[in-house]
């Protein structure tokens, strides 16, 4: 329940949009980063080259007029002339000759001359180095003053000129560049939402159409088809769906036709067999009586009894086939009557001679609206199955429950036999299924439990099989029914049931609700 409000976050649309925006953001970020790096490198390189060239040009112009070896006054004049008349406030010029130093600004104290830079200049190389001091970045440039010698070479004069300048203007330009890159990337990412939404809509429209078509197909509308547009992968998927739906519709139609023919065949054969079997049953009854007479030899009497028993089995099978055929054809209907449940259950057991061998736990005060014939079929099949395949005692327990969706009758039938194999619990209500594969010639037709289930479903109820904790099979039937109390009985204390009623019995035909 907690995750339902955020289910849209896992949807295909949001994932497509997020993927599109992430790609756009990555592209914008990569472009901005590369642009920034190139622009920053160009900006710093240009600033450094300008400072180096400017210092070198000034030194070359001024050096010929300097007397050597220079004293402190000459060194001060050199530094002042290199600094220039404009007295750039961002510059500090430092002139050095052996132990003599001359500076035109305060940056020497703040930054100093880096050792690596001094070493390079000592070797006669013009060099530069960026230095960070007091949270700011400075550029230090060093130029040695040289003289031509007799060998057409150059000799170091020992005089070195350094320029120290702040790079804050360049850093401000760099910050402005970063802001410009960010200002351009953010709108680009936001604008990417528009094509992302359009692309997601274009992809999701056929996907949603496929989703609706799949649900329609699952609901039984086998003529569902998709409109195929374009020649992309989604169009191919729509074509595959249409081909699959067409093949499924064809196969289902063929299977339904075959199933209808099989049901019709079973119903027709059962109907045709019913009349001759009735005659055969009557004859076998007479022969069975003769088989007990003393004038028949034992072998003939045994054969007659065998014919009578097998004819009875065949009659039962035909009746069950006709009953299941009515369910298949949708012809089974309910004829509801108000029943005294205790009386109805005892009567069903007594008719079959089970009244003395079955234990009953049925409240005497319960009345409910059910189909008496179908309730009798359910009881007969469940109790008969328990007596044939289980061990006594066989117990019937009936309770009434008031639930949120109405009154329910709950019927439990239990035996104390070996119970059902685990693999049979879900299949025991299948037609012709037998849990014991060795029991191929049982008394039943193999349709009794299937007919029981159909009668329960016809009432709108439920049935399931289980193994009781103490051993034995346990069948539970739940039937929705309007429960009343018998006029001459009282429920036990605390029973949550309706007040007593003496309304007359009634009968009505229920609507066919078989599955």
WOHUZI-V786945 format. One record per residue. N is the residue number from 1. RES is the residue in three letters. SS is DSSP state (helix for helix, strand for strand, loop for the rest). PSI is psi as a letter, one per 40 degrees, with the letter a starting at -180 (999 if undefined). BURIAL is # if it has 24 or more other ideal C-beta (glycine too) atoms within 12 Angstrom, else .. Layout:
N | RES | SS | PSI | BURIAL
N | RES | SS | PSI | BURIAL
//
This chain:
1 | UNK | loop | d | .
2 | UNK | loop | d | .
3 | UNK | loop | e | .
4 | UNK | helix | d | .
5 | UNK | helix | e | .
6 | UNK | helix | e | .
7 | UNK | helix | d | .
8 | UNK | helix | d | .
9 | UNK | helix | d | .
10 | UNK | helix | e | .
11 | UNK | loop | i | .
12 | UNK | helix | d | .
13 | UNK | helix | d | #
14 | UNK | helix | d | .
15 | UNK | helix | d | .
16 | UNK | helix | d | #
17 | UNK | helix | d | #
18 | UNK | helix | d | .
19 | UNK | helix | d | .
20 | UNK | helix | d | #
21 | UNK | helix | d | #
22 | UNK | helix | d | .
23 | UNK | helix | d | .
24 | UNK | helix | d | #
25 | UNK | helix | d | #
26 | UNK | helix | d | .
27 | UNK | helix | d | .
28 | UNK | helix | d | #
29 | UNK | helix | d | .
30 | UNK | helix | d | .
31 | UNK | helix | d | .
32 | UNK | helix | d | #
33 | UNK | helix | d | .
34 | UNK | helix | d | .
35 | UNK | helix | d | .
36 | UNK | helix | d | #
37 | UNK | helix | d | .
38 | UNK | helix | d | .
39 | UNK | helix | d | .
40 | UNK | helix | d | #
41 | UNK | helix | d | .
42 | UNK | helix | d | .
43 | UNK | helix | d | #
44 | UNK | helix | d | #
45 | UNK | helix | d | .
46 | UNK | helix | d | .
47 | UNK | helix | d | #
48 | UNK | helix | d | #
49 | UNK | helix | d | .
50 | UNK | helix | d | .
51 | UNK | helix | d | #
52 | UNK | helix | d | #
53 | UNK | helix | d | .
54 | UNK | helix | d | #
55 | UNK | helix | d | #
56 | UNK | helix | d | #
57 | UNK | helix | d | .
58 | UNK | helix | d | #
59 | UNK | helix | d | #
60 | UNK | helix | d | .
61 | UNK | helix | d | .
62 | UNK | helix | d | #
63 | UNK | helix | d | #
64 | UNK | loop | d | .
65 | UNK | loop | e | .
66 | UNK | loop | h | #
67 | UNK | loop | i | .
68 | UNK | loop | i | .
69 | UNK | loop | i | .
70 | UNK | loop | i | #
71 | UNK | loop | a | .
72 | UNK | helix | d | .
73 | UNK | helix | d | .
74 | UNK | helix | d | #
75 | UNK | helix | d | #
76 | UNK | helix | d | .
77 | UNK | helix | d | .
78 | UNK | helix | d | #
79 | UNK | helix | d | #
80 | UNK | helix | d | #
81 | UNK | helix | d | #
82 | UNK | helix | d | #
83 | UNK | helix | d | #
84 | UNK | loop | i | .
85 | UNK | loop | d | .
86 | UNK | loop | e | .
87 | UNK | loop | g | .
88 | UNK | loop | h | .
89 | UNK | loop | e | .
90 | UNK | loop | e | #
91 | UNK | strand | i | #
92 | UNK | strand | h | #
93 | UNK | strand | h | #
94 | UNK | strand | h | #
95 | UNK | strand | h | #
96 | UNK | strand | h | #
97 | UNK | strand | h | #
98 | UNK | loop | b | .
99 | UNK | loop | e | .
100 | UNK | strand | h | .
101 | UNK | strand | i | #
102 | UNK | strand | h | #
103 | UNK | strand | i | #
104 | UNK | loop | e | #
105 | UNK | loop | i | #
106 | UNK | loop | e | .
107 | UNK | helix | d | #
108 | UNK | helix | d | #
109 | UNK | helix | d | .
110 | UNK | helix | d | .
111 | UNK | helix | d | #
112 | UNK | loop | i | .
113 | UNK | loop | h | #
114 | UNK | loop | i | #
115 | UNK | helix | d | .
116 | UNK | helix | d | .
117 | UNK | helix | d | #
118 | UNK | helix | d | .
119 | UNK | helix | d | .
120 | UNK | helix | d | .
121 | UNK | helix | d | #
122 | UNK | helix | d | .
123 | UNK | loop | e | .
124 | UNK | loop | f | .
125 | UNK | loop | h | .
126 | UNK | loop | h | #
127 | UNK | strand | i | #
128 | UNK | strand | i | #
129 | UNK | strand | h | #
130 | UNK | strand | h | #
131 | UNK | strand | h | #
132 | UNK | strand | h | .
133 | UNK | strand | h | .
134 | UNK | loop | f | .
135 | UNK | loop | e | .
136 | UNK | strand | i | .
137 | UNK | strand | h | #
138 | UNK | strand | i | #
139 | UNK | strand | h | #
140 | UNK | strand | h | #
141 | UNK | strand | h | #
142 | UNK | strand | h | #
143 | UNK | strand | h | #
144 | UNK | strand | i | #
145 | UNK | strand | h | #
146 | UNK | strand | i | #
147 | UNK | strand | i | .
148 | UNK | strand | i | .
149 | UNK | loop | a | .
150 | UNK | loop | e | .
151 | UNK | loop | f | .
152 | UNK | loop | f | .
153 | UNK | loop | a | .
154 | UNK | strand | i | .
155 | UNK | strand | i | .
156 | UNK | strand | h | .
157 | UNK | strand | e | #
158 | UNK | strand | e | #
159 | UNK | strand | h | #
160 | UNK | strand | h | #
161 | UNK | strand | h | #
162 | UNK | strand | i | #
163 | UNK | strand | h | #
164 | UNK | strand | h | #
165 | UNK | strand | i | #
166 | UNK | strand | i | #
167 | UNK | loop | e | #
168 | UNK | helix | d | .
169 | UNK | helix | d | .
170 | UNK | helix | d | #
171 | UNK | helix | d | .
172 | UNK | helix | d | .
173 | UNK | helix | d | .
174 | UNK | helix | d | #
175 | UNK | helix | d | .
176 | UNK | helix | d | .
177 | UNK | helix | d | #
178 | UNK | helix | d | .
179 | UNK | helix | d | .
180 | UNK | helix | d | .
181 | UNK | helix | d | #
182 | UNK | helix | d | .
183 | UNK | helix | d | .
184 | UNK | helix | d | .
185 | UNK | helix | d | #
186 | UNK | helix | d | .
187 | UNK | helix | d | .
188 | UNK | helix | d | #
189 | UNK | helix | d | #
190 | UNK | helix | d | .
191 | UNK | helix | d | .
192 | UNK | helix | e | #
193 | UNK | helix | d | .
194 | UNK | helix | d | .
195 | UNK | helix | d | .
196 | UNK | helix | d | #
197 | UNK | helix | d | .
198 | UNK | helix | d | .
199 | UNK | helix | d | .
200 | UNK | helix | d | #
201 | UNK | helix | d | .
202 | UNK | helix | d | .
203 | UNK | helix | d | #
204 | UNK | helix | d | .
205 | UNK | helix | d | .
206 | UNK | helix | d | #
207 | UNK | helix | d | #
208 | UNK | helix | d | .
209 | UNK | helix | d | #
210 | UNK | helix | d | #
211 | UNK | helix | d | .
212 | UNK | helix | d | .
213 | UNK | helix | d | #
214 | UNK | helix | d | .
215 | UNK | helix | d | .
216 | UNK | helix | d | .
217 | UNK | helix | d | #
218 | UNK | helix | d | .
219 | UNK | loop | e | .
220 | UNK | loop | e | .
221 | UNK | loop | g | .
222 | UNK | loop | e | .
223 | UNK | loop | e | .
224 | UNK | loop | h | #
225 | UNK | loop | i | .
226 | UNK | loop | i | #
227 | UNK | loop | h | .
228 | UNK | loop | h | .
229 | UNK | loop | h | .
230 | UNK | loop | a | .
231 | UNK | loop | f | .
232 | UNK | loop | a | .
233 | UNK | helix | d | .
234 | UNK | helix | d | #
235 | UNK | helix | d | .
236 | UNK | helix | d | .
237 | UNK | helix | d | #
238 | UNK | helix | d | #
239 | UNK | helix | d | .
240 | UNK | helix | d | .
241 | UNK | helix | d | #
242 | UNK | helix | d | #
243 | UNK | helix | d | .
244 | UNK | helix | d | .
245 | UNK | helix | d | #
246 | UNK | helix | d | .
247 | UNK | helix | d | .
248 | UNK | helix | d | .
249 | UNK | helix | d | .
250 | UNK | helix | d | .
251 | UNK | helix | d | .
252 | UNK | helix | d | .
253 | UNK | helix | d | .
254 | UNK | helix | d | .
255 | UNK | helix | d | .
256 | UNK | helix | d | .
257 | UNK | helix | d | .
258 | UNK | helix | d | .
259 | UNK | helix | d | .
260 | UNK | helix | d | .
261 | UNK | helix | d | .
262 | UNK | helix | d | .
263 | UNK | helix | d | #
264 | UNK | helix | d | .
265 | UNK | helix | d | .
266 | UNK | helix | d | #
267 | UNK | helix | d | #
268 | UNK | helix | d | .
269 | UNK | helix | d | .
270 | UNK | helix | d | #
271 | UNK | helix | d | .
272 | UNK | helix | d | .
273 | UNK | helix | e | #
274 | UNK | helix | d | #
275 | UNK | helix | d | .
276 | UNK | helix | d | .
277 | UNK | helix | d | #
278 | UNK | helix | d | .
279 | UNK | helix | d | .
280 | UNK | helix | d | #
281 | UNK | helix | d | #
282 | UNK | helix | d | .
283 | UNK | helix | d | .
284 | UNK | helix | d | #
285 | UNK | helix | d | .
286 | UNK | helix | d | .
287 | UNK | helix | d | #
288 | UNK | helix | d | #
289 | UNK | helix | d | .
290 | UNK | helix | d | .
291 | UNK | helix | d | #
292 | UNK | loop | e | .
293 | UNK | loop | i | .
294 | UNK | loop | e | .
295 | UNK | loop | e | .
296 | UNK | loop | h | .
297 | UNK | loop | i | .
298 | UNK | helix | d | .
299 | UNK | helix | d | .
300 | UNK | helix | d | .
301 | UNK | helix | d | .
302 | UNK | helix | d | .
303 | UNK | helix | d | .
304 | UNK | helix | d | #
305 | UNK | helix | d | .
306 | UNK | helix | d | .
307 | UNK | helix | d | #
308 | UNK | helix | d | #
309 | UNK | helix | d | .
310 | UNK | helix | d | .
311 | UNK | helix | d | #
312 | UNK | helix | d | #
313 | UNK | helix | d | #
314 | UNK | helix | d | #
315 | UNK | helix | d | #
316 | UNK | helix | d | #
317 | UNK | helix | d | #
318 | UNK | helix | d | #
319 | UNK | helix | d | #
320 | UNK | helix | d | #
321 | UNK | helix | d | #
322 | UNK | helix | d | #
323 | UNK | helix | d | #
324 | UNK | helix | d | #
325 | UNK | helix | d | #
326 | UNK | helix | d | #
327 | UNK | helix | d | #
328 | UNK | helix | d | #
329 | UNK | loop | e | .
330 | UNK | loop | f | .
331 | UNK | loop | e | .
332 | UNK | loop | h | #
333 | UNK | loop | i | .
334 | UNK | loop | i | #
335 | UNK | strand | g | .
336 | UNK | strand | h | #
337 | UNK | strand | i | #
338 | UNK | strand | h | #
339 | UNK | strand | i | #
340 | UNK | strand | h | #
341 | UNK | helix | d | #
342 | UNK | helix | d | #
343 | UNK | helix | d | #
344 | UNK | helix | d | #
345 | UNK | helix | d | #
346 | UNK | helix | d | #
347 | UNK | helix | d | .
348 | UNK | helix | d | #
349 | UNK | helix | d | #
350 | UNK | helix | d | .
351 | UNK | helix | d | .
352 | UNK | loop | e | .
353 | UNK | loop | f | .
354 | UNK | loop | e | #
355 | UNK | loop | d | .
356 | UNK | loop | e | .
357 | UNK | loop | e | .
358 | UNK | strand | h | #
359 | UNK | strand | h | .
360 | UNK | strand | h | #
361 | UNK | strand | g | .
362 | UNK | strand | h | #
363 | UNK | loop | h | #
364 | UNK | loop | e | .
365 | UNK | loop | e | #
366 | UNK | strand | h | #
367 | UNK | strand | i | #
368 | UNK | strand | i | #
369 | UNK | strand | h | #
370 | UNK | strand | i | #
371 | UNK | strand | h | #
372 | UNK | helix | d | #
373 | UNK | helix | d | #
374 | UNK | helix | d | #
375 | UNK | helix | d | #
376 | UNK | helix | d | #
377 | UNK | helix | d | #
378 | UNK | helix | d | #
379 | UNK | helix | d | #
380 | UNK | helix | d | #
381 | UNK | helix | d | #
382 | UNK | helix | d | #
383 | UNK | helix | d | #
384 | UNK | helix | d | #
385 | UNK | helix | d | #
386 | UNK | helix | d | #
387 | UNK | helix | d | #
388 | UNK | helix | d | #
389 | UNK | helix | e | #
390 | UNK | loop | a | #
391 | UNK | loop | i | .
392 | UNK | loop | i | .
393 | UNK | loop | i | #
394 | UNK | strand | h | #
395 | UNK | strand | h | #
396 | UNK | strand | h | #
397 | UNK | strand | h | #
398 | UNK | strand | h | #
399 | UNK | strand | i | #
400 | UNK | strand | h | #
401 | UNK | strand | i | #
402 | UNK | strand | h | .
403 | UNK | strand | i | .
404 | UNK | loop | d | .
405 | UNK | loop | e | .
406 | UNK | strand | a | .
407 | UNK | strand | i | #
408 | UNK | strand | i | #
409 | UNK | strand | h | #
410 | UNK | strand | h | #
411 | UNK | strand | h | #
412 | UNK | strand | h | #
413 | UNK | strand | h | #
414 | UNK | strand | i | #
415 | UNK | loop | i | #
416 | UNK | loop | f | #
417 | UNK | loop | a | #
418 | UNK | loop | e | .
419 | UNK | loop | a | #
420 | UNK | loop | i | #
421 | UNK | loop | i | .
422 | UNK | helix | d | .
423 | UNK | helix | e | .
424 | UNK | helix | e | .
425 | UNK | loop | d | .
426 | UNK | loop | e | .
427 | UNK | loop | e | .
428 | UNK | loop | d | #
429 | UNK | loop | e | #
430 | UNK | loop | i | .
431 | UNK | loop | h | #
432 | UNK | loop | e | .
433 | UNK | loop | h | #
434 | UNK | loop | h | #
435 | UNK | loop | d | #
436 | UNK | loop | h | .
437 | UNK | loop | e | .
438 | UNK | loop | e | .
439 | UNK | loop | g | .
440 | UNK | loop | e | .
441 | UNK | loop | f | .
442 | UNK | loop | i | #
443 | UNK | loop | d | .
444 | UNK | loop | i | #
445 | UNK | loop | e | #
446 | UNK | loop | e | #
447 | UNK | loop | e | #
448 | UNK | helix | d | #
449 | UNK | helix | d | #
450 | UNK | helix | d | #
451 | UNK | helix | d | #
452 | UNK | helix | d | #
453 | UNK | helix | d | #
454 | UNK | helix | d | #
455 | UNK | helix | d | #
456 | UNK | helix | d | #
457 | UNK | helix | d | #
458 | UNK | helix | d | #
459 | UNK | loop | e | #
460 | UNK | loop | f | #
461 | UNK | loop | a | #
462 | UNK | strand | i | .
463 | UNK | strand | i | #
464 | UNK | strand | i | #
465 | UNK | strand | i | #
466 | UNK | strand | i | .
467 | UNK | strand | h | #
468 | UNK | loop | i | #
469 | UNK | loop | d | .
470 | UNK | loop | e | .
471 | UNK | loop | i | .
472 | UNK | loop | i | #
473 | UNK | strand | i | #
474 | UNK | strand | h | #
475 | UNK | strand | h | #
476 | UNK | strand | h | #
477 | UNK | strand | h | #
478 | UNK | strand | h | #
479 | UNK | strand | h | #
480 | UNK | strand | h | #
481 | UNK | loop | i | #
482 | UNK | loop | h | #
483 | UNK | strand | h | #
484 | UNK | strand | i | #
485 | UNK | strand | h | #
486 | UNK | loop | i | #
487 | UNK | loop | d | .
488 | UNK | loop | e | .
489 | UNK | loop | i | .
490 | UNK | loop | h | .
491 | UNK | loop | i | .
492 | UNK | loop | i | .
493 | UNK | loop | h | .
494 | UNK | loop | e | .
495 | UNK | loop | h | .
496 | UNK | loop | g | .
497 | UNK | loop | i | #
498 | UNK | loop | i | .
499 | UNK | loop | i | .
500 | UNK | strand | i | .
501 | UNK | loop | i | .
502 | UNK | loop | f | .
503 | UNK | loop | i | .
504 | UNK | loop | i | .
505 | UNK | loop | i | .
506 | UNK | loop | i | .
507 | UNK | strand | h | .
508 | UNK | strand | i | .
509 | UNK | strand | h | .
510 | UNK | loop | i | .
511 | UNK | loop | i | .
512 | UNK | loop | h | .
513 | UNK | loop | f | .
514 | UNK | loop | i | #
515 | UNK | loop | 999 | .
//
